[in-house]
Amino acid sequence: MPESRQVVVYSRKGCHLCEVVKESLSKLARRGGFAWREVDVDSDNELRRQFSDEVPVVFIDGHKAFKYRMDEREFLRKLAS
């Protein structure tokens, strides 16, 4: 997997599903192959409107890959494609 893959998780504070997804991303990132960052949807009015209560949302290289839950095997498969 190329190191340049960019993963973004849109989340908010107090969101249990967001915490689960971020823990998975942290664990998987230790293997290498991608960098990830978190964006708090409540930090921007437009993001809050766009995502509302539909968090977490995971994007891989700008493409929506997961919403609410993320399967680790499926994430790695999508990352490799």
MIGU-653944 format. One record per residue (C-alpha): x negated, y negated, z. Coordinates in steps of 0.5 Angstrom, whole numbers. Layout:
<pts>
+-------+-------+-------+
!    xx !    yy !    zz !
+-------+-------+-------+
!     X !     Y !     Z !
...
+-------+-------+-------+
</pts>
This chain:
<pts>
+-------+-------+-------+
!    xx !    yy !    zz !
+-------+-------+-------+
!     0 !     0 !     0 !
!    -3 !    -7 !    -2 !
!    -4 !   -11 !     4 !
!    -1 !   -17 !     1 !
!     6 !   -15 !     2 !
!    10 !   -20 !     6 !
!    16 !   -18 !    11 !
!    20 !   -23 !    14 !
!    25 !   -21 !    20 !
!    31 !   -27 !    21 !
!    33 !   -26 !    28 !
!    36 !   -30 !    34 !
!    34 !   -30 !    42 !
!    38 !   -25 !    46 !
!    40 !   -20 !    40 !
!    38 !   -13 !    42 !
!    38 !   -10 !    35 !
!    33 !   -16 !    33 !
!    29 !   -13 !    39 !
!    29 !    -6 !    36 !
!    27 !    -8 !    29 !
!    21 !   -13 !    32 !
!    19 !    -7 !    36 !
!    19 !    -2 !    30 !
!    15 !    -7 !    25 !
!    10 !    -9 !    31 !
!     9 !    -1 !    31 !
!     9 !     0 !    23 !
!     4 !    -6 !    22 !
!    -1 !    -3 !    26 !
!    -2 !     2 !    21 !
!    -3 !    -4 !    16 !
!    -1 !    -5 !     9 !
!     4 !   -11 !    11 !
!     4 !   -17 !    15 !
!    11 !   -19 !    18 !
!    13 !   -26 !    21 !
!    20 !   -27 !    25 !
!    24 !   -33 !    23 !
!    29 !   -35 !    29 !
!    36 !   -37 !    25 !
!    38 !   -42 !    30 !
!    32 !   -46 !    29 !
!    35 !   -49 !    23 !
!    43 !   -51 !    21 !
!    42 !   -48 !    14 !
!    39 !   -41 !    16 !
!    45 !   -41 !    22 !
!    50 !   -42 !    17 !
!    47 !   -37 !    12 !
!    46 !   -31 !    17 !
!    51 !   -33 !    22 !
!    52 !   -26 !    26 !
!    49 !   -22 !    21 !
!    42 !   -21 !    24 !
!    37 !   -18 !    24 !
!    36 !   -18 !    17 !
!    29 !   -16 !    14 !
!    26 !   -18 !     7 !
!    20 !   -15 !     4 !
!    17 !   -20 !    -1 !
!    23 !   -24 !    -1 !
!    28 !   -18 !    -3 !
!    33 !   -17 !     3 !
!    32 !   -10 !     5 !
!    36 !    -8 !    11 !
!    41 !   -12 !    16 !
!    43 !   -10 !    23 !
!    38 !    -4 !    23 !
!    32 !    -1 !    20 !
!    30 !     6 !    19 !
!    22 !     7 !    19 !
!    22 !    12 !    14 !
!    26 !     8 !     9 !
!    22 !     2 !    11 !
!    16 !     5 !     9 !
!    19 !     8 !     3 !
!    21 !     1 !     0 !
!    14 !    -2 !     2 !
!    11 !     3 !    -2 !
!    15 !     2 !    -8 !
+-------+-------+-------+
</pts>
